[in-house]
Amino acid sequence: MSSIAQSARAAGGRRRPATRTKAKAASPRLVGGGVISIVLFAALLAGVVAVNVAVLRLNVELDRTGRERSQLKADVAGLRAELSSSAATSHIERVATEELGLVIADPETTTYVPLRKR
């Protein structure tokens, strides 16, 4: 038995009610401030997450645009090469003779028509 209980018994057998100290309830002001702090922190955290998601989307789009740009540059280089080979004199002569059936004019049978100046 504890010494408090023994002294209470020795004092006449009457028990003294144990005095309890009431735990102070948290004041409403502190509870409200804590809730506001948590809500504010959650809102800031949600904002940071939203910004990170937006940056990630922009990076993905930037990467896609960069790949598209590289593909377009390659296409332009290919078209320039094709244009260069198509504009070559030998290519034009081959197309004229094989596909159009034209022949090279004989310089001795060529006649020139003089034009009048106005």
C-alpha positions in Angstrom: 0.0 0.0 0.0 1.1 3.5 -0.6 2.1 5.8 2.1 -0.8 8.1 1.3 -3.3 5.4 1.6 -1.8 4.3 4.9 -1.9 7.8 6.4 -5.5 8.2 5.2 -6.5 4.9 7.1 -4.6 5.9 10.1 -6.4 9.2 10.3 -9.7 7.6 11.2 -10.4 5.3 8.4 -12.0 8.0 6.3 -10.8 8.3 2.8 -10.0 11.6 1.6 -11.1 12.1 -2.0 -8.1 12.4 -4.2 -7.7 15.8 -5.7 -7.3 15.7 -9.3 -5.8 18.6 -11.2 -7.9 19.3 -14.1 -6.0 19.3 -17.3 -6.4 22.6 -18.9 -8.4 22.3 -22.0 -6.7 23.9 -25.0 -8.0 27.3 -25.4 -10.2 27.8 -28.5 -7.8 30.5 -29.6 -4.9 28.0 -29.8 -7.0 25.3 -31.4 -8.2 27.7 -34.1 -4.7 29.0 -34.7 -3.4 25.4 -35.0 -6.2 24.5 -37.5 -5.5 27.7 -39.5 -1.8 26.9 -39.5 -2.4 23.3 -40.8 -4.8 24.6 -43.5 -2.3 27.2 -44.5 0.5 24.7 -44.6 -1.6 22.3 -46.7 -2.6 25.1 -49.1 1.1 26.1 -49.6 2.1 22.5 -50.1 -0.7 22.0 -52.6 0.5 25.2 -54.4 4.1 23.8 -54.6 2.8 20.5 -55.9 0.7 22.3 -58.5 3.7 24.4 -59.7 5.9 21.3 -59.9 3.2 19.6 -62.0 2.9 22.6 -64.3 6.7 22.7 -64.7 6.8 19.0 -65.5 4.1 19.5 -68.2 6.0 22.3 -69.7 9.2 20.3 -69.8 7.4 17.4 -71.5 6.0 19.8 -74.1 9.4 21.5 -74.5 11.0 18.0 -75.1 8.3 17.1 -77.7 8.7 20.5 -79.4 12.5 20.0 -79.5 12.1 16.5 -81.1 9.6 18.0 -83.7 12.0 20.8 -84.4 14.9 18.3 -85.0 12.6 16.2 -87.3 11.6 19.3 -89.3 15.3 20.4 -89.7 16.1 16.9 -91.0 13.1 17.2 -93.4 14.3 20.6 -94.6 17.8 19.3 -95.2 16.4 16.4 -97.2 14.2 18.6 -99.3 17.1 21.0 -100.0 19.2 18.1 -101.2 16.3 16.8 -103.4 15.8 20.3 -104.8 19.5 20.6 -105.5 19.7 17.3 -107.4 16.4 18.1 -109.2 17.7 21.5 -110.4 20.9 20.0 -111.8 21.3 20.3 -115.6 22.0 16.6 -116.1 18.8 15.7 -114.3 16.7 18.2 -116.3 18.2 16.8 -119.6 17.5 13.2 -118.6 13.8 14.0 -117.7 13.4 16.0 -120.9 14.7 13.2 -123.1 13.4 10.1 -121.3 10.0 11.3 -120.0 9.0 14.1 -122.4 10.6 12.7 -125.5 12.5 15.9 -126.4 15.7 15.9 -128.3 18.7 18.2 -128.2 18.5 20.8 -131.0 21.2 20.7 -133.7 23.0 24.0 -133.6 23.3 24.0 -137.4 19.6 23.7 -138.1 18.7 26.3 -135.6 17.4 29.6 -136.9 17.0 32.8 -135.0 14.2 35.2 -135.6 15.1 38.8 -135.2 12.7 40.8 -133.1 11.8 44.4 -133.7 12.4 46.9 -131.0 9.5 49.0 -130.1 
